[in-house]
Amino acid sequence: MLDIGFLELMLIGIVALLVLGP
């Protein structure tokens, strides 16, 4: 279940890039 934490961090990073990108 440790993958969930890492996956969540990746999701937050992707969202951050999408928000800061444009």
FENBEL-V889746 format. One line per field, one symbol per residue. psi: psi as a letter, one per 30 degrees, with the letter a starting at -180 (. if undefined). A space follows every 10 residues. Layout:
BEGIN
psi = ???
END
This chain:
BEGIN
psi = fffeeeeeee eeeeeeeeef d.
END
